[in-house]
Amino acid sequence: MLVIRFSRVGKKNRAQFRIVAQERTAAPSGKHIEILGSYDPHFKKGVFKKERIEYWIKNGAQISDSVYNVLVKQGVIKGKKRFVKITPKKEKGKKEGDKKTEEIKPEDKEEVKEEKKEEVKKKPEEKKAEEKVEESAKKENAEVKKEKIKDAKLAKKAEEKKKG
Protein backbone atom coordinates (compact mmCIF):
# COMPACT_ATOMS: atom_id res chain seq x y z
CA MET A 1 0.00 0.00 0.00
CA LEU A 2 1.33 3.43 -0.90
CA VAL A 3 1.27 6.40 1.39
CA ILE A 4 2.03 10.09 0.97
CA ARG A 5 3.83 11.43 4.04
CA PHE A 6 6.50 13.75 5.38
CA SER A 7 10.15 12.82 5.35
CA ARG A 8 12.20 15.01 7.70
CA VAL A 9 15.27 16.73 6.30
CA GLY A 10 17.21 19.78 7.41
CA LYS A 11 19.42 20.67 10.32
CA LYS A 12 18.94 20.16 14.02
CA ASN A 13 16.30 22.60 15.35
CA ARG A 14 15.66 23.68 11.76
CA ALA A 15 13.37 21.03 10.32
CA GLN A 16 12.18 20.92 6.75
CA PHE A 17 10.07 18.19 5.23
CA ARG A 18 9.85 16.48 1.88
CA ILE A 19 6.48 15.16 0.84
CA VAL A 20 7.13 11.71 -0.57
CA ALA A 21 5.19 8.76 -1.98
CA GLN A 22 6.46 5.47 -0.56
CA GLU A 23 5.46 2.05 0.71
CA ARG A 24 3.67 2.14 4.03
CA THR A 25 6.17 -0.31 5.55
CA ALA A 26 9.20 1.79 4.60
CA ALA A 27 10.74 4.13 7.15
CA PRO A 28 9.69 7.78 6.61
CA SER A 29 13.28 8.76 5.88
CA GLY A 30 13.87 5.56 3.88
CA LYS A 31 13.45 4.59 0.25
CA HIS A 32 10.73 6.50 -1.57
CA ILE A 33 9.10 6.22 -4.98
CA GLU A 34 8.78 9.92 -5.77
CA ILE A 35 9.26 13.32 -4.17
CA LEU A 36 5.99 15.24 -4.43
CA GLY A 37 7.04 18.50 -2.83
CA SER A 38 8.56 20.11 0.23
CA TYR A 39 7.33 22.06 3.24
CA ASP A 40 9.02 24.51 5.61
CA PRO A 41 7.08 24.65 8.90
CA HIS A 42 8.99 27.72 10.13
CA PHE A 43 7.73 29.92 7.30
CA LYS A 44 4.56 27.85 6.68
CA LYS A 45 5.41 27.70 2.98
CA GLY A 46 5.70 24.78 0.66
CA VAL A 47 6.36 23.73 -2.92
CA PHE A 48 4.00 21.06 -4.21
CA LYS A 49 3.69 19.07 -7.44
CA LYS A 50 -0.10 19.28 -7.64
CA GLU A 51 -0.50 17.05 -10.71
CA ARG A 52 1.68 14.26 -9.27
CA ILE A 53 -0.10 14.43 -5.88
CA GLU A 54 -3.49 14.09 -7.60
CA TYR A 55 -2.11 11.21 -9.71
CA TRP A 56 -1.00 9.23 -6.65
CA ILE A 57 -4.29 9.93 -4.83
CA LYS A 58 -6.26 8.65 -7.84
CA ASN A 59 -4.09 5.51 -7.89
CA GLY A 60 -5.01 4.71 -4.29
CA ALA A 61 -2.23 6.26 -2.21
CA GLN A 62 -3.30 7.15 1.31
CA ILE A 63 -2.34 10.56 2.73
CA SER A 64 -1.08 10.97 6.29
CA ASP A 65 -3.15 13.31 8.45
CA SER A 66 -0.40 15.93 8.75
CA VAL A 67 0.28 16.05 5.01
CA TYR A 68 -3.45 16.12 4.29
CA ASN A 69 -3.91 19.15 6.57
CA VAL A 70 -0.99 21.00 4.93
CA LEU A 71 -2.32 20.28 1.44
CA VAL A 72 -5.81 21.50 2.43
CA LYS A 73 -4.36 24.64 4.01
CA GLN A 74 -2.24 25.40 0.93
CA GLY A 75 -5.22 24.76 -1.41
CA VAL A 76 -3.72 21.78 -3.26
CA ILE A 77 -6.70 19.57 -2.38
CA LYS A 78 -10.16 20.37 -1.08
CA GLY A 79 -11.72 19.09 2.12
CA LYS A 80 -11.87 19.60 5.85
CA LYS A 81 -8.81 19.29 8.02
CA ARG A 82 -8.32 16.10 10.00
CA PHE A 83 -7.72 15.95 13.73
CA VAL A 84 -4.07 15.16 14.58
CA LYS A 85 -3.25 14.13 18.12
CA ILE A 86 0.24 15.25 19.09
CA THR A 87 1.85 13.12 21.77
CA PRO A 88 4.57 14.64 23.96
CA LYS A 89 8.07 13.17 23.72
CA LYS A 90 9.21 10.98 26.57
CA GLU A 91 12.18 12.33 28.47
CA LYS A 92 15.27 10.17 28.55
CA GLY A 93 16.22 8.48 31.78
CA LYS A 94 12.80 8.79 33.37
CA LYS A 95 10.42 5.91 33.81
CA GLU A 96 6.70 5.89 34.31
CA GLY A 97 5.74 5.79 37.97
CA ASP A 98 8.74 7.78 39.18
CA LYS A 99 7.80 10.46 41.68
CA LYS A 100 9.84 12.96 39.69
CA THR A 101 7.92 12.40 36.45
CA GLU A 102 4.45 12.29 37.94
CA GLU A 103 2.59 15.55 37.99
CA ILE A 104 1.76 16.69 41.51
CA LYS A 105 -1.68 18.12 42.03
CA PRO A 106 -2.05 21.14 44.33
CA GLU A 107 -3.87 19.11 47.01
CA ASP A 108 -1.12 16.48 46.89
CA LYS A 109 1.59 19.09 47.50
CA GLU A 110 0.67 19.33 51.17
CA GLU A 111 0.91 15.55 51.56
CA VAL A 112 4.31 15.56 49.86
CA LYS A 113 5.53 18.33 52.19
CA GLU A 114 4.37 16.34 55.22
CA GLU A 115 6.11 13.20 53.92
CA LYS A 116 9.34 15.17 53.47
CA LYS A 117 9.07 16.52 57.02
CA GLU A 118 8.62 12.98 58.33
CA GLU A 119 11.64 11.84 56.32
CA VAL A 120 13.70 14.64 57.83
CA LYS A 121 12.51 13.63 61.30
CA LYS A 122 13.35 9.99 60.62
CA LYS A 123 16.81 10.72 59.35
CA PRO A 124 18.42 11.56 62.74
CA GLU A 125 16.81 8.45 64.24
CA GLU A 126 18.01 6.37 61.33
CA LYS A 127 21.49 7.84 61.67
CA LYS A 128 21.58 6.92 65.34
CA ALA A 129 20.44 3.39 64.53
CA GLU A 130 23.07 3.08 61.80
CA GLU A 131 25.76 4.36 64.18
CA LYS A 132 24.71 1.79 66.79
CA VAL A 133 24.89 -0.98 64.19
CA GLU A 134 28.34 0.18 63.09
CA GLU A 135 29.57 0.38 66.70
CA SER A 136 28.28 -3.09 67.48
CA ALA A 137 29.89 -4.40 64.28
CA LYS A 138 33.19 -2.82 65.32
CA LYS A 139 32.91 -4.36 68.77
CA GLU A 140 32.14 -7.77 67.26
CA ASN A 141 35.09 -7.44 64.88
CA ALA A 142 37.34 -6.49 67.78
CA GLU A 143 36.10 -9.45 69.82
CA VAL A 144 36.61 -11.80 66.86
CA LYS A 145 40.16 -10.48 66.43
CA LYS A 146 40.87 -11.00 70.13
CA GLU A 147 39.56 -14.58 69.94
CA LYS A 148 41.71 -15.28 66.88
CA ILE A 149 44.78 -13.92 68.67
CA LYS A 150 44.01 -16.08 71.73
CA ASP A 151 43.54 -19.13 69.48
CA ALA A 152 46.84 -18.40 67.74
CA LYS A 153 48.66 -18.05 71.10
CA LEU A 154 47.17 -21.31 72.35
CA ALA A 155 48.18 -23.04 69.12
CA LYS A 156 51.77 -21.77 69.51
CA LYS A 157 51.89 -22.97 73.16
CA ALA A 158 50.62 -26.40 72.10
CA GLU A 159 53.29 -26.65 69.39
CA GLU A 160 56.00 -25.61 71.89
CA LYS A 161 54.85 -28.29 74.34
CA LYS A 162 54.97 -30.94 71.60
CA LYS A 163 58.51 -29.88 70.61
CA GLY A 164 59.82 -29.35 74.10
GUTORDREN-66933 format. One line per field, with one value per atom (N, C-alpha, C): atom name; x, y, z. Coordinates in nm, 4 decimals, decimal comma, m for minus. Example, Ala and Ser with C-alpha at 12.3 -4.5 7.8 and 13.67 -1.06 7.14 Angstrom:
2
site: N|CA|C|N|CA|C;
c1: 1,3190|1,2300|1,3200|1,2850|1,3670|1,2900;
c2: m0,5690|m0,4500|m0,3300|m0,2250|m0,1060|0,0030;
c3: 0,7800|0,7800|0,7800|0,7080|0,7140|0,7870;
This chain:
164
site: N|CA|C|N|CA|C|N|CA|C|N|CA|C|N|CA|C|N|CA|C|N|CA|C|N|CA|C|N|CA|C|N|CA|C|N|CA|C|N|CA|C|N|CA|C|N|CA|C|N|CA|C|N|CA|C|N|CA|C|N|CA|C|N|CA|C|N|CA|C|N|CA|C|N|CA|C|N|CA|C|N|CA|C|N|CA|C|N|CA|C|N|CA|C|N|CA|C|N|CA|C|N|CA|C|N|CA|C|N|CA|C|N|CA|C|N|CA|C|N|CA|C|N|CA|C|N|CA|C|N|CA|C|N|CA|C|N|CA|C|N|CA|C|N|CA|C|N|CA|C|N|CA|C|N|CA|C|N|CA|C|N|CA|C|N|CA|C|N|CA|C|N|CA|C|N|CA|C|N|CA|C|N|CA|C|N|CA|C|N|CA|C|N|CA|C|N|CA|C|N|CA|C|N|CA|C|N|CA|C|N|CA|C|N|CA|C|N|CA|C|N|CA|C|N|CA|C|N|CA|C|N|CA|C|N|CA|C|N|CA|C|N|CA|C|N|CA|C|N|CA|C|N|CA|C|N|CA|C|N|CA|C|N|CA|C|N|CA|C|N|CA|C|N|CA|C|N|CA|C|N|CA|C|N|CA|C|N|CA|C|N|CA|C|N|CA|C|N|CA|C|N|CA|C|N|CA|C|N|CA|C|N|CA|C|N|CA|C|N|CA|C|N|CA|C|N|CA|C|N|CA|C|N|CA|C|N|CA|C|N|CA|C|N|CA|C|N|CA|C|N|CA|C|N|CA|C|N|CA|C|N|CA|C|N|CA|C|N|CA|C|N|CA|C|N|CA|C|N|CA|C|N|CA|C|N|CA|C|N|CA|C|N|CA|C|N|CA|C|N|CA|C|N|CA|C|N|CA|C|N|CA|C|N|CA|C|N|CA|C|N|CA|C|N|CA|C|N|CA|C|N|CA|C|N|CA|C|N|CA|C|N|CA|C|N|CA|C|N|CA|C|N|CA|C|N|CA|C|N|CA|C|N|CA|C|N|CA|C|N|CA|C|N|CA|C|N|CA|C|N|CA|C|N|CA|C|N|CA|C|N|CA|C|N|CA|C|N|CA|C|N|CA|C|N|CA|C|N|CA|C|N|CA|C|N|CA|C|N|CA|C|N|CA|C|N|CA|C|N|CA|C|N|CA|C|N|CA|C|N|CA|C|N|CA|C|N|CA|C|N|CA|C|N|CA|C|N|CA|C|N|CA|C|N|CA|C|N|CA|C|N|CA|C;
c1: 0,0834|0,0000|0,0886|0,0551|0,1326|0,0766|0,1667|0,1273|0,2049|0,1383|0,2031|0,2247|0,3519|0,3826|0,5053|0,5324|0,6503|0,7744|0,8845|1,0152|1,1011|1,1489|1,2200|1,3598|1,3922|1,5270|1,5618|1,6825|1,7214|1,8092|1,8494|1,9419|1,8688|1,9481|1,8937|1,8288|1,7100|1,6304|1,5901|1,6057|1,5665|1,5090|1,3962|1,3371|1,2786|1,2892|1,2181|1,1707|1,0652|1,0071|0,9910|1,0199|0,9851|0,8517|0,7709|0,6482|0,6776|0,6709|0,7125|0,6020|0,6056|0,5192|0,6090|0,5667|0,6458|0,5585|0,6170|0,5464|0,5170|0,4054|0,3665|0,4665|0,5256|0,6168|0,7562|0,7878|0,9200|0,9298|1,0515|1,0741|1,0504|0,9979|0,9691|1,0906|1,2086|1,3279|1,3961|1,3300|1,3873|1,3598|1,3620|1,3450|1,2051|1,2013|1,0727|1,0604|0,9369|0,9102|0,9278|0,8727|0,8783|0,8675|0,9377|0,9260|0,8158|0,7156|0,5993|0,5994|0,6960|0,7042|0,7870|0,7845|0,8562|0,7771|0,8051|0,7326|0,8259|0,8228|0,9024|0,8063|0,8045|0,7085|0,7398|0,8622|0,8989|0,8370|0,8328|0,7730|0,6328|0,5883|0,4561|0,4381|0,5459|0,5413|0,5855|0,5333|0,5702|0,5692|0,6356|0,6360|0,5764|0,4703|0,3996|0,3847|0,3946|0,3685|0,2239|0,1340|m0,0100|m0,0550|m0,0070|m0,0499|m0,0074|0,1166|0,1682|0,0966|0,0632|m0,0095|m0,1470|m0,2173|m0,3490|m0,3393|m0,2318|m0,2110|m0,2010|m0,1192|m0,1001|m0,2278|m0,3028|m0,4287|m0,5287|m0,5357|m0,6255|m0,5855|m0,4581|m0,4091|m0,4123|m0,4758|m0,5006|m0,4024|m0,3164|m0,2226|m0,2973|m0,2697|m0,3298|m0,2446|m0,3070|m0,2345|m0,2322|m0,1145|m0,1077|m0,1859|m0,2315|m0,3149|m0,2434|m0,1158|m0,0405|m0,0228|0,0116|0,0280|m0,1061|m0,2109|m0,3449|m0,3812|m0,3575|m0,3905|m0,3097|m0,1823|m0,0990|m0,1500|m0,1835|m0,2324|m0,3659|m0,4529|m0,5806|m0,5553|m0,4658|m0,4361|m0,3749|m0,2901|m0,2243|m0,3130|m0,4279|m0,5218|m0,4904|m0,4052|m0,3719|m0,4877|m0,5512|m0,6698|m0,7796|m0,9027|m1,0162|m1,0662|m1,1172|m1,1719|m1,1549|m1,2022|m1,1868|m1,0605|m1,0007|m0,8807|m0,9151|m0,8171|m0,8319|m0,7722|m0,8256|m0,7717|m0,6418|m0,5364|m0,4075|m0,3733|m0,3615|m0,3254|m0,1733|m0,1200|0,0239|0,0593|0,1436|0,1846|0,3177|0,3307|0,4572|0,5682|0,6922|0,8069|0,8367|0,8810|0,9206|1,0622|1,0847|1,2182|1,3066|1,4323|1,5271|1,5593|1,5784|1,6220|1,5109|1,3905|1,2801|1,1839|1,1346|1,0421|0,9052|0,8045|0,6699|0,6607|0,5912|0,5742|0,6763|0,7791|0,8742|0,8056|0,8399|0,7796|0,8181|0,9376|0,9843|0,9047|0,8618|0,7921|0,6421|0,5881|0,4447|0,4119|0,3023|0,2593|0,1959|0,2282|0,1757|0,0622|m0,0524|m0,1684|m0,1539|m0,2187|m0,2054|m0,2426|m0,3475|m0,3873|m0,2864|m0,2129|m0,1118|0,0164|0,0363|0,1594|0,1739|0,0618|0,0668|0,1093|0,0545|0,0910|0,2392|0,2903|0,4310|0,5178|0,4770|0,5525|0,5561|0,4418|0,4366|0,5261|0,5252|0,6113|0,7582|0,7950|0,9344|0,9723|0,8801|0,9074|0,9301|0,8467|0,8621|0,9952|1,0356|1,1641|1,2777|1,2667|1,3705|1,3746|1,2568|1,2514|1,3104|1,2862|1,3351|1,4860|1,5405|1,6812|1,7715|1,7548|1,8416|1,8271|1,7036|1,6810|1,7496|1,7369|1,8006|1,9523|2,0050|2,1492|2,1968|2,1220|2,1580|2,1566|2,0542|2,0437|2,1613|2,1948|2,3075|2,4377|2,4546|2,5761|2,5851|2,4720|2,4714|2,5105|2,4569|2,4890|2,6387|2,6917|2,8340|2,9198|2,8819|2,9574|2,9549|2,8359|2,8276|2,9088|2,9096|2,9895|3,1383|3,1800|3,3194|3,3560|3,2655|3,2910|3,3022|3,2104|3,2139|3,3429|3,3838|3,5088|3,6273|3,6260|3,7343|3,7361|3,6180|3,6104|3,6579|3,6184|3,6613|3,8134|3,8705|4,0158|4,0839|4,0301|4,0875|4,0828|3,9693|3,9563|4,0568|4,0752|4,1707|4,3124|4,3448|4,4778|4,4964|4,3940|4,4012|4,4205|4,3424|4,3545|4,4948|4,5498|4,6839|4,7872|4,7737|4,8663|4,8573|4,7349|4,7168|4,7777|4,7621|4,8185|4,9708|5,0312|5,1767|5,2241|5,1530|5,1894|5,1808|5,0779|5,0616|5,1765|5,2181|5,3288|5,4601|5,4783|5,5998|5,6047|5,4893|5,4855|5,5191|5,4695|5,4970|5,6470|5,7094|5,8507|5,9359|5,9002|5,9817|5,9522;
c2: m0,1170|0,0000|0,1243|0,2197|0,3428|0,4482|0,5328|0,6398|0,7664|0,8797|1,0094|1,0680|1,0936|1,1430|1,2320|1,2907|1,3748|1,2892|1,3385|1,2820|1,3983|1,3884|1,5013|1,5152|1,6380|1,6734|1,8056|1,8505|1,9778|1,9586|2,0700|2,0667|2,0461|2,0274|2,0158|2,1490|2,1424|2,2595|2,3457|2,2946|2,3677|2,2676|2,2107|2,1033|2,1559|2,0745|2,0921|1,9530|1,9481|1,8195|1,8055|1,6853|1,6478|1,5757|1,5935|1,5156|1,4073|1,2824|1,1705|1,0663|0,9929|0,8764|0,7550|0,6655|0,5475|0,4361|0,3175|0,2048|0,2360|0,1881|0,2138|0,1526|0,0382|m0,0313|0,0302|0,1160|0,1788|0,2868|0,3073|0,4134|0,5483|0,6469|0,7776|0,8425|0,8177|0,8758|0,7755|0,6636|0,5564|0,5737|0,4608|0,4590|0,5067|0,5991|0,6504|0,6323|0,6390|0,6221|0,7546|0,8613|0,9921|1,1030|1,2123|1,3321|1,4183|1,4503|1,5236|1,6705|1,7111|1,8500|1,8638|1,9854|2,0113|2,1132|2,1161|2,2061|2,2571|2,3883|2,4509|2,4981|2,4285|2,4648|2,5972|2,6460|2,7721|2,8920|2,8844|2,9921|2,9579|2,8338|2,7853|2,7958|2,7660|2,7700|2,6358|2,6044|2,4783|2,4853|2,3889|2,3727|2,2351|2,2307|2,1058|2,0774|1,9506|1,9065|1,8586|1,9533|1,9276|1,8119|1,8084|1,7048|1,5658|1,5553|1,4262|1,3815|1,4759|1,4426|1,3876|1,4554|1,4085|1,2722|1,2507|1,1214|1,0088|1,0280|0,9233|0,9013|1,0072|0,9929|0,9109|0,9392|0,8648|0,7177|0,6884|0,5506|0,4799|0,5406|0,4713|0,4977|0,5948|0,6256|0,6953|0,6519|0,7150|0,8360|0,9359|1,0559|1,0593|1,0850|1,0968|1,2206|1,2204|1,3305|1,4655|1,4674|1,5930|1,6477|1,5614|1,6046|1,6500|1,5764|1,6122|1,7539|1,7829|1,9154|2,0258|2,0001|2,0998|2,1226|2,0148|2,0276|2,1010|2,0774|2,1497|2,2975|2,3252|2,4640|2,5412|2,4746|2,5405|2,5421|2,4737|2,4760|2,3766|2,2790|2,1784|2,0813|2,0425|1,9574|2,0237|1,9791|2,0372|1,9389|1,9916|1,9085|1,9773|1,9074|1,9596|1,9013|1,9779|1,9291|1,8120|1,7237|1,6097|1,6422|1,5774|1,5950|1,5154|1,5816|1,5161|1,5277|1,4136|1,4125|1,4138|1,5138|1,5254|1,4721|1,3701|1,3119|1,3734|1,4050|1,4639|1,3599|1,4074|1,3166|1,2722|1,1481|1,0980|1,1453|1,1878|1,2329|1,1135|1,1262|1,0174|1,0008|0,8766|0,8478|0,8447|0,8797|0,8794|0,7688|0,7008|0,5910|0,6315|0,5632|0,5890|0,5422|0,6172|0,5788|0,6440|0,7080|0,7778|0,8992|0,9298|1,0463|1,1739|1,1757|1,2956|1,3240|1,2193|1,2403|1,2606|1,2143|1,2295|1,3746|1,4201|1,5552|1,5562|1,6585|1,6687|1,7699|1,7258|1,8122|1,9035|2,0207|2,1143|2,0533|1,9693|1,9108|1,8063|1,7470|1,6480|1,7132|1,8411|1,9092|1,9093|1,9308|1,9332|1,7964|1,6904|1,5555|1,5295|1,5753|1,5561|1,6312|1,7541|1,8326|1,7605|1,7052|1,6335|1,5096|1,4385|1,3202|1,3592|1,4714|1,5168|1,5525|1,6176|1,6525|1,5263|1,4246|1,2983|1,2327|1,2407|1,1835|1,2544|1,3871|1,4639|1,4240|1,4045|1,3627|1,2233|1,1355|0,9986|0,9913|1,0804|1,0724|1,0722|1,1624|1,1556|1,0228|0,9734|0,8454|0,7332|0,7382|0,6367|0,6443|0,7675|0,7837|0,7225|0,7487|0,6918|0,5394|0,4839|0,3388|0,2829|0,3516|0,3083|0,3150|0,4222|0,4362|0,3228|0,2881|0,1789|0,0474|0,0251|m0,0976|m0,1006|0,0114|0,0183|m0,0059|0,0563|0,0380|m0,1078|m0,1686|m0,3094|m0,3975|m0,3634|m0,4399|m0,4249|m0,3047|m0,2820|m0,3626|m0,3604|m0,4358|m0,5851|m0,6348|m0,7768|m0,8096|m0,7217|m0,7437|m0,7454|m0,6542|m0,6487|m0,7764|m0,8219|m0,9450|m1,0652|m1,0703|m1,1804|m1,1784|m1,0602|m1,0484|m1,0973|m1,0581|m1,1001|m1,2527|m1,3121|m1,4579|m1,5264|m1,4707|m1,5280|m1,5206|m1,4081|m1,3923|m1,4946|m1,5104|m1,6082|m1,7489|m1,7813|m1,9134|m1,9341|m1,8305|m1,8401|m1,8623|m1,7903|m1,8054|m1,9464|m1,9964|m2,1313|m2,2351|m2,2124|m2,3036|m2,3035|m2,1865|m2,1771|m2,2504|m2,2313|m2,2973|m2,4486|m2,4945|m2,6396|m2,6944|m2,6224|m2,6648|m2,6694|m2,5665|m2,5606|m2,6784|m2,7164|m2,8292|m2,9594|m2,9746|m3,0942|m3,1038|m2,9913|m2,9876|m3,0050|m2,9443|m2,9349|m3,0331;
c3: 0,0000|0,0000|0,0000|m0,0804|m0,0899|0,0046|0,0494|0,1393|0,1030|0,1188|0,0974|0,2364|0,2696|0,4037|0,4029|0,5208|0,5384|0,5588|0,5070|0,5349|0,5841|0,7083|0,7697|0,7112|0,6738|0,6295|0,6963|0,6818|0,7406|0,8614|0,9195|1,0321|1,1641|1,2666|1,4019|1,4387|1,4967|1,5351|1,4150|1,2970|1,1760|1,0760|1,1114|1,0318|0,9021|0,8000|0,6752|0,6350|0,5584|0,5232|0,3729|0,3240|0,1880|0,1956|0,0944|0,0842|m0,0175|0,0277|m0,0571|m0,0688|m0,1792|m0,1979|m0,1757|m0,0849|m0,0561|m0,0017|0,0119|0,0707|0,2176|0,2642|0,4031|0,5017|0,4655|0,5550|0,5587|0,4635|0,4596|0,5670|0,6165|0,7154|0,6482|0,7222|0,6615|0,5955|0,6490|0,5876|0,4953|0,4698|0,3884|0,2399|0,1707|0,0254|m0,0141|m0,1107|m0,1574|m0,3080|m0,3552|m0,4977|m0,5714|m0,5107|m0,5768|m0,4734|m0,5014|m0,4172|m0,4770|m0,3943|m0,4426|m0,4018|m0,3244|m0,2833|m0,1576|m0,1021|0,0226|0,1033|0,2345|0,3239|0,4321|0,4551|0,5608|0,6702|0,7862|0,8905|0,9607|0,9466|1,0127|0,9408|0,8088|0,7297|0,6816|0,7093|0,6678|0,5165|0,4439|0,2976|0,2425|0,1273|0,0655|m0,0855|m0,1471|m0,2918|m0,3179|m0,4003|m0,4209|m0,5697|m0,6075|m0,7445|m0,7473|m0,7743|m0,7643|m0,8536|m0,9769|m1,0712|m1,0220|m0,9724|m0,9265|m0,7974|m0,7107|m0,5880|m0,6240|m0,7159|m0,7598|m0,8273|m0,9044|m0,9711|m0,8684|m0,7656|m0,6652|m0,5833|m0,5575|m0,4831|m0,5664|m0,6971|m0,7841|m0,7935|m0,7820|m0,7893|m0,6539|m0,5542|m0,4290|m0,3157|m0,3300|m0,2211|m0,1077|0,0135|0,1314|0,1710|0,2313|0,2733|0,4254|0,4826|0,6287|0,6708|0,7953|0,8446|0,8371|0,8749|0,8754|0,7339|0,6406|0,5010|0,4459|0,4761|0,4288|0,4749|0,6041|0,6574|0,5896|0,5615|0,4933|0,3515|0,2814|0,1440|0,1395|0,2371|0,2434|0,2707|0,3637|0,4006|0,2832|0,2065|0,0929|m0,0331|m0,0294|m0,1408|m0,2515|m0,2252|m0,3257|m0,3434|m0,2330|m0,2381|m0,1572|m0,1804|m0,1082|m0,0039|0,1056|0,2115|0,3458|0,4492|0,5851|0,6460|0,7347|0,8016|0,8926|0,9115|1,0001|1,1364|1,2378|1,3733|1,3871|1,4367|1,4576|1,6052|1,6704|1,8124|1,8235|1,8910|1,9088|2,0466|2,0495|2,1772|2,2207|2,3496|2,3963|2,3936|2,3727|2,3717|2,5131|2,5267|2,6573|2,6853|2,8085|2,8465|2,8733|2,8360|2,8550|3,0017|3,0420|3,1777|3,2803|3,2413|3,3370|3,3000|3,4008|3,3805|3,4316|3,3821|3,4315|3,5754|3,6574|3,7968|3,8890|3,8334|3,9183|3,9797|4,1034|4,1683|4,0957|4,0367|3,9693|3,8429|3,7710|3,6446|3,6625|3,7731|3,7942|3,8258|3,7694|3,7995|3,9378|4,0152|4,1511|4,1507|4,1956|4,2029|4,3233|4,3209|4,4330|4,5681|4,5725|4,7006|4,7484|4,6527|4,6887|4,7388|4,7087|4,7497|4,9007|4,9715|5,1174|5,1719|5,1125|5,1556|5,1317|5,0179|4,9859|5,0864|5,1207|5,2186|5,3531|5,3943|5,5221|5,5184|5,4059|5,3921|5,4025|5,3410|5,3472|5,4903|5,5630|5,7021|5,7847|5,7605|5,8330|5,8003|5,6714|5,6320|5,7044|5,7137|5,7831|5,9303|5,9908|6,1302|6,1473|6,0533|6,0621|6,0436|5,9681|5,9349|6,0585|6,1567|6,2742|6,3492|6,3586|6,4242|6,3469|6,2154|6,1334|6,1459|6,1516|6,1667|6,2974|6,4050|6,5343|6,5288|6,4642|6,4525|6,3715|6,2626|6,1802|6,2589|6,3377|6,4184|6,5208|6,5825|6,6793|6,6127|6,4925|6,4192|6,3870|6,3426|6,3091|6,4334|6,5460|6,6704|6,7147|6,7068|6,7476|6,6536|6,5241|6,4280|6,4595|6,4955|6,5316|6,6552|6,7538|6,8766|6,8455|6,7625|6,7259|6,6522|6,5610|6,4880|6,5839|6,6808|6,7785|6,8619|6,9033|6,9825|6,9009|6,7733|6,6859|6,6710|6,6548|6,6426|6,7695|6,8854|7,0134|7,0250|6,9866|6,9936|6,9007|6,7816|6,6879|6,7446|6,8071|6,8673|6,9791|7,0640|7,1726|7,1169|7,0103|6,9483|6,8913|6,8304|6,7738|6,8842|6,9984|7,1101|7,1684|7,1836|7,2352|7,1401|7,0108|6,9116|6,9211|6,9382|6,9509|7,0767|7,1902|7,3157|7,3004|7,2294|7,2095|7,1248|7,0240|6,9386|7,0209|7,1074|7,1885|7,2864|7,3398|7,4338|7,3618|7,2376|7,1595|7,1281|7,0943|7,0610|7,1860|7,2893|7,4098|7,5123;
